[in-house]
Amino acid sequence: MYDAAKLVDDDIEGTREERSFRLWINSLDIEDVYINNLFEECRDGQVLLKVIHKINPTVVEWKRVEKDAKTIFKKGINCQVAFDACKKLNIKLMGIGA
């Protein structure tokens, strides 16, 4: 069935929005990024930063990014950097913060 429709053989878990966003990220061909579980793999902010960098390589402040974000504090820093980069891209994030 997937071959005939030329669809990606992907699981159907999660909401339609989660699946669409996950497939979109995977289609960007970002080095070392392939998402199976969007919520778990984006938790430390690294994937979001790489996606934003793919969209516009000038907006992410990589000096502020915590490369080894194991604590919730360091993960929050990365999410704040991603949030700030989205502001620079004029992306409106309603009801969302780091």
TABEL-V110055 format. One record per residue. RES is the residue in one letter. OMEGA is omega in degrees with one decimal (none if undefined). NEAR is the number of other ideal C-beta (glycine too) atoms within 12 Angstrom. D_CENTER is the distance of its C-alpha to the mean C-alpha in Angstrom with 1 decimal. Layout:
# TABEL-V110055
res=RES omega=OMEGA near=NEAR d_center=D_CENTER
res=RES omega=OMEGA near=NEAR d_center=D_CENTER
This chain:
# TABEL-V110055
res=M omega=-178.3 near=7 d_center=29.5
res=Y omega=179.0 near=10 d_center=26.1
res=D omega=-178.2 near=8 d_center=28.0
res=A omega=-178.3 near=6 d_center=30.1
res=A omega=-177.0 near=8 d_center=27.2
res=K omega=178.5 near=8 d_center=25.1
res=L omega=174.9 near=12 d_center=22.1
res=V omega=176.9 near=17 d_center=19.6
res=D omega=-174.1 near=11 d_center=21.0
res=D omega=179.5 near=19 d_center=18.2
res=D omega=-178.2 near=14 d_center=18.7
res=I omega=179.1 near=15 d_center=19.1
res=E omega=176.5 near=13 d_center=17.8
res=G omega=179.6 near=19 d_center=15.9
res=T omega=177.8 near=12 d_center=16.1
res=R omega=-179.8 near=11 d_center=16.2
res=E omega=179.5 near=12 d_center=13.3
res=E omega=-178.6 near=23 d_center=11.1
res=R omega=179.1 near=22 d_center=12.5
res=S omega=-179.8 near=18 d_center=12.2
res=F omega=179.0 near=22 d_center=8.5
res=R omega=179.1 near=31 d_center=8.2
res=L omega=178.4 near=23 d_center=11.0
res=W omega=178.0 near=21 d_center=9.8
res=I omega=-179.6 near=27 d_center=6.8
res=N omega=-179.8 near=22 d_center=9.8
res=S omega=-177.9 near=17 d_center=12.1
res=L omega=-179.0 near=20 d_center=10.8
res=D omega=176.2 near=13 d_center=12.6
res=I omega=-177.7 near=22 d_center=10.6
res=E omega=179.3 near=10 d_center=13.0
res=D omega=178.5 near=10 d_center=12.5
res=V omega=167.9 near=24 d_center=9.3
res=Y omega=-172.5 near=20 d_center=10.2
res=I omega=171.5 near=31 d_center=8.8
res=N omega=179.3 near=20 d_center=11.8
res=N omega=-172.9 near=17 d_center=11.0
res=L omega=-173.5 near=27 d_center=7.8
res=F omega=179.8 near=18 d_center=9.2
res=E omega=-173.7 near=14 d_center=10.7
res=E omega=177.6 near=23 d_center=8.2
res=C omega=-173.6 near=27 d_center=5.6
res=R omega=-177.2 near=22 d_center=9.0
res=D omega=176.4 near=29 d_center=9.8
res=G omega=-175.7 near=34 d_center=7.1
res=Q omega=-178.4 near=31 d_center=7.3
res=V omega=179.3 near=34 d_center=4.3
res=L omega=178.2 near=38 d_center=3.0
res=L omega=179.0 near=36 d_center=6.6
res=K omega=177.5 near=30 d_center=6.9
res=V omega=178.4 near=33 d_center=5.4
res=I omega=178.8 near=35 d_center=7.6
res=H omega=177.8 near=28 d_center=10.2
res=K omega=179.3 near=24 d_center=10.5
res=I omega=179.7 near=23 d_center=11.3
res=N omega=-174.8 near=16 d_center=13.6
res=P omega=-175.8 near=16 d_center=14.6
res=T omega=-170.8 near=13 d_center=16.7
res=V omega=-179.3 near=23 d_center=14.8
res=V omega=177.4 near=30 d_center=12.9
res=E omega=-173.7 near=21 d_center=15.7
res=W omega=178.1 near=19 d_center=15.3
res=K omega=-179.4 near=9 d_center=18.6
res=R omega=-172.9 near=22 d_center=17.3
res=V omega=174.9 near=27 d_center=14.4
res=E omega=-175.6 near=25 d_center=15.6
res=K omega=-178.4 near=17 d_center=15.2
res=D omega=-174.0 near=12 d_center=16.7
res=A omega=179.3 near=26 d_center=15.2
res=K omega=179.4 near=14 d_center=17.3
res=T omega=179.8 near=13 d_center=18.7
res=I omega=178.3 near=15 d_center=17.3
res=F omega=-179.7 near=15 d_center=18.5
res=K omega=175.9 near=22 d_center=16.6
res=K omega=177.7 near=27 d_center=13.3
res=G omega=177.0 near=20 d_center=14.3
res=I omega=179.9 near=27 d_center=15.0
res=N omega=178.6 near=35 d_center=11.5
res=C omega=176.7 near=31 d_center=10.1
res=Q omega=176.3 near=27 d_center=13.1
res=V omega=177.7 near=33 d_center=12.5
res=A omega=178.3 near=40 d_center=9.1
res=F omega=178.9 near=27 d_center=11.3
res=D omega=178.4 near=25 d_center=14.1
res=A omega=177.1 near=33 d_center=12.4
res=C omega=176.7 near=28 d_center=11.6
res=K omega=178.8 near=20 d_center=15.3
res=K omega=178.1 near=19 d_center=16.4
res=L omega=-177.2 near=21 d_center=15.0
res=N omega=175.0 near=11 d_center=16.9
res=I omega=-179.4 near=19 d_center=14.2
res=K omega=178.7 near=10 d_center=15.8
res=L omega=-176.5 near=19 d_center=14.1
res=M omega=176.4 near=7 d_center=17.0
res=G omega=-178.4 near=5 d_center=17.6
res=I omega=173.7 near=14 d_center=14.3
res=G omega=-179.4 near=13 d_center=14.5
res=A omega=none near=23 d_center=13.3
